[in-house]
Amino acid sequence: MKIKTKRVLILGGMIAALLIVSCAPSKKSMTSAEKMTLQPSGQMVDGVRVVKVTAQRYKFTPDPIVVRSGEKVRVELTSLDTAHGFKLSEYDINVKIEPGKTSTATFTAGNTGEYPIACSVYCGIGHFGMKTELVVLPSGS
C-alpha cells in the first residue's frame, strides 16, 4: 500500500472518530427544580457517606453523585469492563480504576455546587464523553 493511501486512510479514520464523539448525546444541565429533588447518594456508615460508584464504557453510576456540604465522603470505585479513571479536580482526586479491584477516594465535601468528574484513563472511542458530576447540597437533614 502506498504511503499516500495509508495517510488518507488514517486521516479518514481520525475524522470519523471525531465525528462519532462529537455527535454523541451530551448530558444536559439539571434545572434548579431537578436539583431540589436530589437525595444524597450512598449511605452513612460511622459518620462517613459511602458511595459505591461503578465505571463502565462510557458512564459512571450513580450519575450524578450527590453529597451534602460538610460530609466526609468515601467513594468506592469499581470497573465493570476495562481500566477507567476518576478525576475530580476540585478535590485533587485522580484515581485509576482497575477491573476486578476496588479503588477508593476520600474527601470532605466543601461548598455547595456542581463539580465535574471525568474518566482520566483512555477507555475507548467514547472516553471523552465519559463524565458525571459531584453535586454538593447544603448541609442539613
C-alpha positions in Angstrom: 0.0 0.0 0.0 1.4 3.4 -0.9 2.2 5.9 1.8 -0.2 8.4 0.4 -3.1 5.9 0.6 -2.1 5.0 4.2 -2.2 8.7 5.2 -5.6 9.1 3.6 -7.0 6.1 5.5 -5.5 7.2 8.8 -6.9 10.8 8.3 -10.3 9.4 7.4 -10.3 7.2 10.5 -9.4 10.1 12.7 -12.2 12.3 11.2 -14.7 9.5 11.6 -13.7 9.1 15.3 -14.1 12.8 15.9 -17.5 12.9 14.3 -18.7 9.9 16.4 -17.5 11.6 19.6 -18.9 15.0 18.7 -22.3 13.6 17.7 -22.7 11.6 20.9 -25.6 12.9 23.0 -24.3 15.4 25.6 -25.7 15.5 29.1 -27.9 18.5 29.7 -27.6 20.5 32.8 -30.1 20.0 35.6 -32.7 22.7 36.3 -33.0 24.2 39.7 -36.2 22.3 40.3 -34.5 19.0 39.4 -31.6 19.8 41.8 -34.1 20.4 44.6 -35.4 16.8 44.3 -31.9 15.2 44.6 -31.2 13.0 47.5 -27.6 12.1 48.7 -26.1 9.0 47.1 -24.9 6.0 49.1 -25.4 5.7 52.8 -23.9 7.0 56.0 -21.6 4.5 57.8 -20.0 5.6 61.0 -20.3 9.3 60.1 -18.9 8.8 56.6 -21.0 9.0 53.4 -20.0 5.8 51.5 -20.9 6.0 47.8 -20.3 2.9 45.6 -19.6 4.1 42.0 -19.3 1.8 39.0 -17.5 2.8 35.9 -18.4 1.2 32.6 -18.0 2.2 29.0 -18.9 5.2 28.8 -20.7 6.1 32.1 -20.5 6.3 35.8 -23.2 5.1 38.1 -24.7 6.8 40.1 -25.0 9.9 37.9 -24.7 12.4 39.4 -23.0 11.7 42.7 -24.8 13.7 45.4 -23.5 14.6 48.9 -24.0 17.3 51.5 -21.7 20.1 52.3 -19.5 19.2 55.3 -19.9 15.4 54.9 -16.9 13.2 55.0 -17.2 11.1 51.8 -15.6 7.8 50.7 -16.1 6.9 47.1 -15.6 3.1 46.4 -14.9 2.7 42.7 -15.2 -0.4 40.6 -15.0 -1.1 36.9 -17.3 -3.5 35.1 -15.2 -3.8 31.9 -11.8 -2.1 31.4 -9.5 0.3 33.2 -11.0 3.7 33.8 -10.1 6.8 35.8 -12.0 9.0 38.2 -10.8 12.6 38.1 -12.4 15.2 40.4 -10.2 18.2 40.1 -12.0 20.3 42.7 -10.7 17.9 45.4 -7.4 17.0 43.7 -8.5 13.4 43.1 -7.4 11.3 40.2 -7.8 7.5 40.8 -7.2 4.7 38.4 -10.0 2.0 38.5 -8.8 -1.5 37.5 -11.4 -4.2 36.6 -12.0 -6.6 39.5 -10.5 -4.3 42.1 -12.0 -1.6 44.3 -10.3 1.8 44.4 -11.2 4.5 46.9 -11.1 8.2 47.2 -11.9 10.2 50.3 -12.6 13.9 50.8 -14.8 16.3 52.8 -17.4 18.0 50.8 -17.0 21.7 50.7 -19.0 24.5 49.1 -22.4 23.7 47.5 -22.3 23.4 43.8 -21.7 21.1 40.9 -18.2 19.8 40.2 -17.2 17.9 37.0 -15.9 14.3 37.2 -14.3 12.7 34.1 -12.7 9.4 33.2 -8.9 10.0 33.2 -7.8 6.7 31.6 -8.5 6.3 27.9 -11.1 3.6 27.6 -12.2 3.7 24.0 -13.9 5.9 21.4 -16.5 7.3 23.9 -13.9 8.1 26.5 -14.1 11.9 26.1 -17.8 11.8 26.8 -17.5 9.7 30.0 -18.4 12.3 32.5 -20.6 12.9 35.5 -20.7 15.4 38.3 -20.5 15.7 42.0 -23.4 17.7 43.4 -22.8 19.2 46.8 -26.1 20.1 48.5 -26.4 22.4 51.5 -25.8 20.7 54.9 -28.9 19.6 56.7 -31.3 16.7 57.0 
